[in-house]
Amino acid sequence: MGKIEWKGQSRTSYKGALAQQNPNVFNEFAKFLDNESFDYVIEIGTSYGGFALFLHEQSLKHKFKFSTYDWSGFRNGAFANRISDLKALMPLEILPFDYRDKSVFESDPDKHAVKEGSVEGRIQGVTPLTEIVDILLNNKCLLLCDGGDKVKEFNIFGKYLTPGSYIMAHDYASNKNNFKEEVKDKIWNWFEIQDSDVQLVMNEYNIIKSKYYKQFSSVAWLQCIKK
């Protein structure tokens, strides 16, 4: 499948459902999932659900469990209706995948993800959702951080990966200069996470950029593996 020209849009479509992704993301993930096997794939940040629909179909093909999380109370419910359009496309308006309407943090002093201050300050006092921690500790997982605060999600949940599991984060560029010169107006126009945001937890928990790093950075995703 040839590369699709990205024309600056913030959304693409997958079988009629919106996804906030570069349109080449589906091909890159399909190739990756053909090469690697997982027990469980977790998406944080369902949004309109188009990417979740793609991942659900991949879960049927590759026999992994899939769950996707989004909290309707995020930012006082400003985005709560996004999933409704996908439900309208489904028979009886029932989603075909495991959609969990809840925050991924048991406790979070910054519930509305005001992204200010140091990484250490932003994750202080945050308790991860136990059910996600249990999944990560007991399975080979692919964890996709694409919710309201990718930095917080990566730093909190990266600690619980088992060796061989992968963690990814969207809206990525390696640094501000890389975003300005290589990403913006070429690949993706949103920048929410960079290497310096996650380097400490990567060093401490033996997480490194994967052999697929370049492949996924071409669609504004960071991919790492727990060694």
N, C-alpha and C positions, 0 to 999 in steps of 0.2 A: 504494500500500500504506500503510495507516494505521500510526501509531506504536504499538508494542507496550509495554504497561505493564511496567516493570522492578520486580520485587518483592524486590530485595535479594540475589538469588542471585549466586554467583560463577561460575556456569557456565550456559550455554544449550546447546541441541542443534541440530545441523544434520544432517538426514537420518540421525539415530540416533547421530551422533558428537558428543562433547562439545567445546565451545569456551568458553574463559574470557573471555567477552565479554558486553557488554550485548546483548540480543537484537535491537536495532535496527541493529547494526553491519552486517549483511549487506545491508540495503536501502541504507544510506549508501554502502557500498563499491560496490555494483552501480551506483548512479547515477553515482558518480565515474568508474568504469571505462567506463561508456557515453560519457562526455564526453572522457576523456583516453586517449591511446594510449601504450603502452610496448613496449620491446623485451624487457624482463626485469623480473620482480617477484621480490624476495627477502624471505622471512620469516625472522626470527631468533626462535626460540622456538616450535617446533611444538606442544609439550605434548601434549594429547589428540588433536590433529589435525583437529578439526572445522572450524576456520577455514582450515586448509591445504586441506581437501577443497573448501570453497567457492572458495578462490582457484584451485585446480586447474581447477575447472569454468569459472571466469571466463577462465582462460588458454586453454581450448579455444574459448570463444566469441569472444574478442578476439585470439587468435593471438599471445600473448606467451609467452615462456619463463618457467617458474616453478620455483623451488627453495626448500626450507625446511630450516632448520638447527636441530638440537637435539643437545646432547651428553649421552649417557647417563651419563657420569662426573661430571656436575655435582652438587655437594654429595654426593659419594661414592655416586652412583647412586640418590639418594632418590626421583627422579622417573622412573627409567628404564623403568618398566612402563606409563607412561601411554599410549604409542602402541599398546600391545598390543590394547586394546579396539577401536581402529579397524581394525587388521589383521584381527581376528576377524570384522568385518563384510564384509570384502572377499573376492571369489572367490579361492580358493587362498591366502588371507591375504597377498596381495601388494598393497602400497600402489599406487594409480594415479598418484602424483606422485613427483617427485624429492626424496626425503627423505635428508638427509645427516647422519649421526650423527657430529658432530665439533664441537669448540669453534670459534667464529668468530675466535679469536685464536691466532696462531702461538705467541706467548709471552705469559704473563699472570702477573705476580707474585701476583695475587689471584684464583686460579683458582676459588674458591668464592664470589666476588662478595660479600665482606663489605663492606657499603656504609658505610664510615666515612671521615672526613676530607674534604679538599677535592677538588673535581673534578680539579684539576691533579695532586694526589697519587695519585688513584685511577687515572688513565690513564698515569702515568709508567711507562715500561718495557714498555708493552703494544704488541705487534706484531700488526697485523691479519692475518687469513687471506688469503693472496695470491690465491686463486681468487676471493674476493669483490671484492677491490680491482680485479682485472682486469675483472670483469664491470661494475663501476661506472664504470670509466674508458673503457669501450668501448661503452656502451649508454645509451639513455635508460631510466632505472630508477625503480622504486618500491621503496624499501627500508623494511621494516617492523621496527622495533625493539621486540620483545616477549619478549626473553630474560631471563636472570637479572640483568642490570644495564643497564637502558635508557639510563641516563646515559652509561655507558662506551661502549655501542654507538653512540649518536648522535654523541658527540664524536669517536670514533675513525674511523668510516666517513663521517661528514659531510664530511670533507676531500676525499673522492675522487669526489664527485658531479659529473656533467657538467651544464652549463646545461640547464634544462628538466626535470631529474630531481627527484623528490620523495623526502623522507624523513619518516617518521612514527614516533611513539612512543606506546605504550599506557600506561595507568594514569596519565594526565596530568590535571593542573589547573594553571592559570597560576601560582598561588602557594598557600601554606597557607591563607590566608583564603578564597580562591576555592574551595578544596576543601571547607572547613568549611561555607561558606554556600550554595554552588551545586551541589556535586557529591555529597558524602557523603549517603547515604540518599535521594538523588534520581536520580542517574545511575549511580554506581559507588562502591564503598567501598574502593578500593585506590588508593594515591597513591604513585608511585615516581619521578616526574619533573616538574619545573616549569621555568618560563622561565629562571630564574637559573642552572639547571644547564647550559644549552646556549647562553646568550647570547654568550659569548666566541667559540665556534666559528662561530656564526651570523654575527657581525659580521666575523670574519676571512675567512670563505669565501663571503660574499655570499649567505647563506641567509636567507630571510624567510618569515614565515607566509603561507600560500597563500590564495587567494580562497575556498577551501573550509574555512578554519580553523574557522569557527563551526559548520558542518555536522558536522565530526568531533569538535569538543570536546563536542558533545552526546552522544557515546558514549565519552568519556574518551580520545580520541586527539588528539595534537598532529600537525598536518600543516604541513610547510614545503616550499618549493621553492627550488632553486638557480637564481639569476638569471644 
